[in-house]
C-alpha cells in the first residue's frame, strides 16, 4: 500500500482455482484499488482487475 495524504493505492496479484458452472478454472490476475479518506474513513473510489494471460 502506498499512501499519499488522504489517498492510498493498493496493487497486487491474485491466483484462484476452482470449478464454475461445472468447468474448472485456474486464474491469475493483477489488481489496483484506490482509496480516499473521507470523514475519517477509508473508502474505495476505484477498483480494477485484469486477467494475466498464460502463454
DSSP file (Angstrom, degrees, kcal/mol; ACC not computed):
  #  RESIDUE AA STRUCTURE BP1 BP2  ACC     N-H-->O    O-->H-N    N-H-->O    O-->H-N    TCO  KAPPA ALPHA  PHI   PSI    X-CA   Y-CA   Z-CA
    1    1 A X              0   0    0      0, 0.0     2,-0.5     0, 0.0     9,-0.2   0.000 360.0 360.0 360.0 134.4    0.0    0.0    0.0
    2    2 A X  E     -A    9   0A   0      7,-2.4     7,-2.5     2,-0.0     2,-0.5  -0.978 360.0-155.8-116.2 127.1    1.2    3.5   -0.9
    3    3 A X  E     -A    8   0A   0     -2,-0.5     2,-0.4     5,-0.2     5,-0.3  -0.878  13.5-177.4-108.2 132.7   -0.4    6.4    1.0
    4    4 A X  E >   -A    7   0A   0      3,-3.9     3,-1.1    -2,-0.5     2,-0.5  -0.756  62.0 -75.2-126.7  80.9   -0.5    9.9   -0.4
    5    5 A X  T 3  S-     0   0    0     -2,-0.4    -1,-0.1     1,-0.3    31,-0.0  -0.526 119.3  -2.4  66.5-114.9   -2.1   12.1    2.2
    6    6 A X  T 3  S+     0   0    0     -2,-0.5    31,-3.0    -3,-0.1     2,-0.3   0.157 127.9  72.8 -95.8  18.2   -5.8   11.3    2.1
    7    7 A X  E <   -AB   4  36A   0     -3,-1.1    -3,-3.9    29,-0.2     2,-0.3  -0.958  57.3-174.2-129.5 151.0   -5.4    8.8   -0.8
    8    8 A X  E     -AB   3  35A   0     27,-2.2    27,-2.9    -2,-0.3     2,-0.4  -0.996  10.2-154.0-144.5 147.1   -3.9    5.3   -1.0
    9    9 A X  E     -AB   2  34A   0     -7,-2.5    -7,-2.4    -2,-0.3     2,-0.5  -0.985   7.3-169.1-125.0 129.9   -3.2    2.9   -3.8
   10   10 A X  E     + B   0  33A   0     23,-2.8    23,-2.7    -2,-0.4     2,-0.3  -0.975   9.6 176.4-118.1 129.0   -3.0   -0.9   -3.4
   11   11 A X  E     + B   0  32A   0     -2,-0.5     2,-0.3    21,-0.2    21,-0.2  -0.940  14.8 127.0-128.0 154.0   -1.7   -3.1   -6.1
   12   12 A X  E     - B   0  31A   0     19,-1.8    19,-2.5    -2,-0.3     2,-0.3  -0.989  46.2 -95.1-178.5-175.2   -1.1   -6.9   -6.2
   13   13 A X  E     - B   0  30A   0     -2,-0.3     2,-0.4    17,-0.2    17,-0.2  -0.905  27.4-166.7-123.1 152.4   -1.6  -10.2   -7.8
   14   14 A X  E     - B   0  29A   0     15,-2.8    15,-2.9    -2,-0.3     2,-0.4  -0.999   3.1-165.6-143.4 137.8   -4.2  -12.9   -7.1
   15   15 A X  E     + B   0  28A   0     -2,-0.4     2,-0.3    13,-0.2    13,-0.2  -0.965  11.5 174.8-123.6 139.6   -4.5  -16.5   -8.0
   16   16 A X  E     - B   0  27A   0     11,-2.4    11,-2.6    -2,-0.4     2,-0.3  -0.999   9.5-172.0-145.7 146.5   -7.6  -18.7   -7.7
   17   17 A X  E     + B   0  26A   0     -2,-0.3     2,-0.3     9,-0.2     9,-0.2  -0.971  31.7  98.8-133.6 148.8   -8.5  -22.2   -8.7
   18   18 A X  E     - B   0  25A   0      7,-2.0     7,-2.5    -2,-0.3     2,-0.4  -0.987  63.3 -65.8 170.6-159.2  -11.9  -23.9   -8.6
   19   19 A X  E     - B   0  24A   0     -2,-0.3     2,-0.4     5,-0.3     5,-0.2  -0.992  34.6-176.8-127.8 132.5  -15.0  -25.0  -10.5
   20   20 A X  E >  S- B   0  23A   0      3,-3.3     3,-1.8    -2,-0.4    -2,-0.0  -0.984  74.9 -16.7-132.1 120.3  -17.5  -22.7  -12.0
   21   21 A X  T 3  S-     0   0    0     -2,-0.4    -1,-0.1     1,-0.3     3,-0.1   0.872 129.9 -50.8  52.7  41.0  -20.7  -24.0  -13.7
   22   22 A X  T 3  S+     0   0    0      1,-0.2     2,-0.4     0, 0.0    -1,-0.3   0.429 119.5 104.4  82.1  -0.7  -19.1  -27.4  -14.0
   23   23 A X  E <   -B   20   0A   0     -3,-1.8    -3,-3.3     0, 0.0    -1,-0.2  -0.925  67.7-125.9-116.3 139.3  -15.8  -26.3  -15.5
   24   24 A X  E     -B   19   0A   0     -2,-0.4     2,-0.3    -5,-0.2    -5,-0.3  -0.482  26.7-168.6 -78.8 152.2  -12.5  -25.9  -13.8
   25   25 A X  E     -B   18   0A   0     -7,-2.5    -7,-2.0    -2,-0.1     2,-0.3  -0.974  20.1-169.4-139.1 155.2  -10.6  -22.7  -13.8
   26   26 A X  E     -B   17   0A   0     -2,-0.3     2,-0.3    -9,-0.2    -9,-0.2  -0.780  25.3-177.4-143.5  91.2   -7.1  -21.5  -12.9
   27   27 A X  E     -B   16   0A   0    -11,-2.6   -11,-2.4    -2,-0.3     2,-0.4  -0.719  18.0-171.4-103.1 143.1   -7.0  -17.7  -12.9
   28   28 A X  E     +B   15   0A   0     24,-0.4    24,-3.6    -2,-0.3     2,-0.3  -1.000  21.2 171.1-126.9 129.5   -4.1  -15.3  -12.3
   29   29 A X  E     -BC  14  51A   0    -15,-2.9   -15,-2.8    -2,-0.4     2,-0.3  -0.937  28.2-140.5-139.6 157.7   -4.9  -11.6  -12.1
   30   30 A X  E     -BC  13  50A   0     20,-2.6    20,-2.4    -2,-0.3     2,-0.3  -0.885  25.2-167.5-111.7 149.5   -3.5   -8.2  -11.2
   31   31 A X  E     -BC  12  49A   0    -19,-2.5   -19,-1.8    -2,-0.3     2,-0.4  -0.977  16.8-166.2-139.7 154.7   -5.5   -5.6   -9.3
   32   32 A X  E     -BC  11  48A   0     16,-2.3    16,-2.4    -2,-0.3     2,-0.4  -0.990  10.0-176.1-135.9 128.0   -5.4   -2.0   -8.4
   33   33 A X  E     -BC  10  47A   0    -23,-2.7   -23,-2.8    -2,-0.4     2,-0.5  -0.994   8.8-157.7-127.1 132.2   -7.6   -0.4   -5.7
   34   34 A X  E     -BC   9  46A   0     12,-2.9    11,-2.9    -2,-0.4    12,-1.4  -0.929   9.9-169.3-112.8 130.3   -7.7    3.3   -4.9
   35   35 A X  E     -BC   8  44A   0    -27,-2.9   -27,-2.2    -2,-0.5     2,-0.4  -0.868   7.3-163.3-116.2 149.6   -8.9    4.6   -1.5
   36   36 A X  E     -BC   7  43A   0      7,-2.4     7,-2.3    -2,-0.3     2,-0.7  -0.998  22.5-127.4-129.6 137.3   -9.7    8.1   -0.3
   37   37 A X  E     + C   0  42A   0    -31,-3.0     2,-0.4    -2,-0.4     5,-0.2  -0.757  35.3 173.3 -87.1 116.3  -10.1    9.1    3.3
   38   38 A X  E >   - C   0  41A   0      3,-3.0     3,-2.1    -2,-0.7    -2,-0.0  -0.989  66.4 -11.0-126.6 129.1  -13.4   10.8    3.8
   39   39 A X  T 3  S-     0   0    0     -2,-0.4    -1,-0.1     1,-0.3     3,-0.1   0.854 130.3 -53.7  51.6  38.1  -14.8   11.8    7.2
   40   40 A X  T 3  S+     0   0    0      1,-0.2     2,-0.4    -3,-0.1    -1,-0.3   0.492 119.4 102.7  80.8   3.5  -12.0    9.8    8.9
   41   41 A X  E <  S-C   38   0A   0     -3,-2.1    -3,-3.0    -5,-0.0     2,-0.4  -0.948  70.8-124.0-123.3 141.5  -12.9    6.6    7.0
   42   42 A X  E     -C   37   0A   0     -2,-0.4     2,-0.4    -5,-0.2    -5,-0.2  -0.701  33.0-175.0 -82.1 128.6  -11.1    4.9    4.0
   43   43 A X  E     -C   36   0A   0     -7,-2.3    -7,-2.4    -2,-0.4     2,-0.4  -0.972  27.7-117.5-126.7 140.4  -13.4    4.4    1.1
   44   44 A X  E     +C   35   0A   0     -2,-0.4    -9,-0.3    -9,-0.2     3,-0.1  -0.618  33.4 169.7 -74.5 127.6  -12.8    2.6   -2.2
   45   45 A X  E     +     0   0A   0    -11,-2.9     2,-0.3    -2,-0.4   -10,-0.2   0.553  67.6  16.7-112.4 -15.8  -13.2    5.1   -5.1
   46   46 A X  E     +C   34   0A   0    -12,-1.4   -12,-2.9     2,-0.0    -1,-0.4  -0.972  58.7 177.5-157.3 142.8  -11.8    2.9   -7.9
   47   47 A X  E     +C   33   0A   0     -2,-0.3     2,-0.4   -14,-0.2   -14,-0.2  -0.983   4.8 175.6-148.5 134.7  -11.1   -0.8   -8.4
   48   48 A X  E     -C   32   0A   0    -16,-2.4   -16,-2.3    -2,-0.3     2,-0.4  -0.999   6.8-173.5-143.9 138.3   -9.7   -2.7  -11.4
   49   49 A X  E     -C   31   0A   0     -2,-0.4     2,-0.4   -18,-0.2   -18,-0.2  -0.997   4.0-172.6-131.2 136.5   -8.8   -6.3  -12.1
   50   50 A X  E     -C   30   0A   0    -20,-2.4   -20,-2.6    -2,-0.4     2,-0.2  -0.993  24.9-121.2-129.3 136.3   -7.1   -7.7  -15.2
   51   51 A X  E     -C   29   0A   0     -2,-0.4     2,-0.7   -22,-0.2   -22,-0.3  -0.508  20.4-132.9 -72.2 139.7   -6.5  -11.3  -16.0
   52   52 A X        -     0   0    0    -24,-3.6     2,-0.4    -2,-0.2   -24,-0.4  -0.869  24.2-136.6 -92.8 116.0   -2.9  -12.3  -16.7
   53   53 A X        -     0   0    0     -2,-0.7     2,-0.3   -26,-0.1   -26,-0.0  -0.602  11.8-138.1 -79.7 127.4   -2.9  -14.4  -19.8
   54   54 A X              0   0    0     -2,-0.4    -1,-0.0     1,-0.1   -26,-0.0  -0.675 360.0 360.0 -84.6 136.2   -0.8  -17.5  -19.7
   55   55 A X              0   0    0     -2,-0.3    -1,-0.1     0, 0.0    -2,-0.0   0.441 360.0 360.0 -89.1 360.0    1.3  -18.3  -22.8
